[in-house]
Amino acid sequence: MKKITLTLTSFILGLSVTSGAFAASNSGPNANCQLQDGSMDYIPVLVCQSNGGQSS
């Protein structure tokens, strides 16, 4: 029973760690970015700024 509990706990904790991994990258956290042409995109902040956009 202890092995099952340990396995389930580690699985659940592993999911919670990877679920936040998609919200950020090496280029910073993802944010809504309004580009110069008026379009909106959900991209990393540094990529937004390098393309001349403004993040919100």
KADA-V171010 format. One record per backbone hydrogen bond with DSSP energy under -1.0 kcal/mol. CO is the residue of the C=O (numbers start at 1). NH is the residue of the N-H. If there is no record, write none. Layout:
co->CO nh->NH
co->CO nh->NH
//
This chain:
co->1 nh->5
co->2 nh->6
co->3 nh->7
co->4 nh->8
co->5 nh->9
co->6 nh->10
co->7 nh->11
co->8 nh->12
co->9 nh->13
co->10 nh->14
co->11 nh->15
co->12 nh->16
co->13 nh->17
co->14 nh->18
co->15 nh->19
co->20 nh->23
co->23 nh->30
co->25 nh->28
co->27 nh->46
co->28 nh->25
co->29 nh->45
co->31 nh->43
co->32 nh->56
co->33 nh->41
co->34 nh->54
co->35 nh->38
co->39 nh->35
co->41 nh->33
co->43 nh->31
co->44 nh->48
co->45 nh->49
co->46 nh->50
co->47 nh->51
co->48 nh->53
co->49 nh->52
co->54 nh->34
//
